[in-house]
């Protein structure tokens, strides 16, 4: 991740008089162009970085510069270490691991103890080596600005060949996605990694487009009015806690045991409604009631065949 790279780069420059951009690019497995962008970021943050061209050139810090070892407070050091530990549960990153070890090395006993007070495990239950491998490949492609090809399955099982310019890995809820520019659809799309098959990093490079990730564009697309349907659900009071976890307390009328919420209509929604069995009843809209009823009948028919 960029923050890890910037911290490690600064430590290297403090310990060494001058470093070639190519050497840093090979160390971090990124492009030389990315290294020079990192230099600009450090300079903007107040770190006096110098970049010299030519045979004897390289990247260095102004002579005499030293980073105050107290640049991070104990609380900040703890928070950063926990964030790194959490990230490393999802993908392999030797550089992030190196940064974590350095942070741990300068931490006192109190900070180390505080690091054990919270552990965020982003990996799914059980062993999921494939997901970790996929995330690692996608992260590498993002850093090197290489396109990625894969087969993508829709909720109906239709497979399409995709080529994207990967920009950002996104974890939404418990699910991992890749946000990138899709050449097939000529626009940015959010792809669920679990639906991606045969992921390959291509030699074809791309230039990152300007996106404002702080605005969470995937959320904006998801919440477009044309994609949403207004739902009214009644639920059994015995599963109130589960309903709160699924839909949020703000959408619940507790006196009437009613949920009113707008969600995108797709296969995910049909499966979600059916997953409650007979403990949640869809009341509106009528067309969606028909769809859920028909699918429930198909499930009953399927199991009736086994009995006969």
Buried (B, 14 or more C-beta within 10 A) or exposed (E): BEBBBBBBBBBBBEEEEEBEBEBBBEBBBBBBEBBBBBBEBBEEEEBEBBBEEEEEEBBBBEEEBEBEEEEBEEEEBBBBBBBBBBBBEBBEBEBBBBBBEEBBEEBEEEBEEBBEEEEEEBBBEEEEEEBBEBBBBBBBBBBBBBBBBBEBBEEEEEEEEBBBBBBBBBEEEEEBBBBBBBBEEEEBBBBBBBBBEEBEBEEEEBEBEEBEEEEBBBEEBBEEEEEBBEBBBBBBEEBBEBBBEBBEEEBBEEEEBBBBBEBBBBEEBBEBBBEBEEBBBBBEBEEBBEBBEEBBEEEEEEEEEEEE
